[in-house]
């Protein structure tokens, strides 16, 4: 095991919050007079900040409306993500194994950190985390490396010994910008071939295979 810290994105990497996210999009669009969004279209927004996802769905670029949408979305999903989010097969085993081996573990996500911690607490995983960084904790969202850089500083590990795992090319670009290794996890909507344009050390079909590749 060459890595002393293994860091993760959350949505479509460790967990699937589609049900509550879709509820939020439907609620926000209804309140603002937009058509009900297509489920697959919403799935493709996961990994982007919420305002950009709203623009992707509706084409709306007005900043006031983008901000308004966040309010309606949060109104609907408050507490629902912790209730409805499911972890992908192998997620709990992987996190427990990394922690038991003394490897630093953390999450850098665009999701609100309070929501993330509620989900982790529900699955009794929060105590395994050396840190959690959410979208509201940084000035610049991924692929800006701000959040990942903060995580690396927090664990005090050389960048050559850090692995970041994610499901989108946004995550791949974030790892590149931070100067750390990247492993893709194909739990989301991004196909394997899309990662060919980005530096990566592995493309895992799922978390069970990623655990095996890590030699755990």
Buried (B, 14 or more C-beta within 10 A) or exposed (E): EEBBBBBBBBBBBBBBBBBBBBBBBBBBBBBBEBEEBEBEEBBBBBBBBBBBBBBBBBEBEEEEBBEBBBEBBBEBBBEBBBEBBEBBEBBBEBBBBBBEEEBBBBBBBBBBBEBBBBBBEBBEBBEBBBBBBBBEBBEEBBBBBBBBBBBBEBBEBEEEBBBBBBBBBBBBBBBBBBBBBBBBBBBBBBEEEBBEEBEBEBBBEBBBBBBEEBEB
